[in-house]
Amino acid sequence: MASVDQQLRILTAGTVDCIAESELAAKLESGRPLRVKLGIDPTASDIHLGFAVVLRKLRQFQDLGHVAVLIIGDFTARVGDPSGRSVTRPPLTPEQVDIHATSYVDQVRGILDFAPGRIEVVRNASWLASMHMDAVLRLTARTTVARIMERDDFSTRFAEGSPIALSELLYPLLQATDSVEVHADVELGGTDQLFNILMGRHLQSQAGQDPQVVLTTPLLEGLDGVQKMSKSLGNYIGINEAPGEQFGKLMSIPDALMPRYFQLTTGWLPEQVEATVEDLRTGALSPVDAKRLLGRTVVDLYHGESAGEQAEAEFNRVFKDHATPSDVEEREVPASELPTQWFRLLALAGLATSNKDARRKIEQGAVRLDQEKVTDPEAEVSAADIDGRLISVGKRSWAKVAVRAS
């Protein structure tokens, strides 16, 4: 087993907050497997590389012999985590939460070790949903309004006059209760979770437990290089996306982001990250070759060995040799919807998110029909014009259209 110093180096690499490293060292010196908590509120269907950062850190704990305690926030997801939010999250139904939870666990299996004894997966509704009003009142008495309002997102929204639901003020206490219930030794989270995880230490101390160590990971910037990776912003890379899509997106990230992506998305040990970043800094590794290495590494992580090389070869075929992708998806369009205008066809075929998005893409010159540019979003298109033909939108979206009888 790795020494305490080796474990500390691996576990704190790429983190922002460690409260406190001396406490983590003491827990590691005990020689027992630590219980390392990570909570996931299943509020969406997909996991992207930004969220995978903290999952990779949890896997490092597992690889060092510790136990992952994965809490599916099926109860807290109905409240909505206010972290980093400027408005109240829309509520989800229990049915929506269950669907997302199942999807999350399936995707997490590609990162975490699910061998017996290596992980516990629990849902927090098993203790939160059964709390009676007297227990809720006792919970609210464990902190003050002033303490809750210390959170930047709450204080900012209050100063701006933006609504804050009372349920949101309770959220940190609910998350902290999870730590008490599972007797967490360590809790992981993004930097936006710092207040919530510290509240866990507070409640554990009141419950007579040894307070958990706080370990936060950075929030990964998305493909735009500016904003946090988010599906709603369209700047994300999903861990379940096709190899070619993952590789192509990674080739598009700004050069300045590569050191962070090597550190946060590859799962490499610190020594390998440091050596690669140094080669990039000195010019021994060019930015283009670095992106290709990053792309191969990430694709291999989520799709298996050699998948990265295959994705790179396909990328070269399409973008260097200007060939058509070898595995173009077929999109069906009902015959009853035709004829129609080009902008509407793109939306019907799923090649644009809306009619407005379709118009924008056509006006930007991004749409082609068998390599011929489409220039007029209002132009009429019939079934004979498109059936069996290839439509491309930008550099990475291709589809063969099939007109089906209604």
Beta strands, then each sheet from edge to edge (+ up, - down):
strand 1: 17-19
strand 2: 35-40
strand 3: 67-72
strand 4: 119-123
strand 5: 186-190
strand 6: 213-217
strand 7: 329-334
strand 8: 340-341
strand 9: 367-369
strand 10: 372-373
strand 11: 380-381
strand 12: 390-393
strand 13: 397-404
sheet 1: 1+ 6- 5- 2- 3- 4-
sheet 2: 7+ 13+ 12- 9+ 10-
sheet 3: 8+ 11-
end
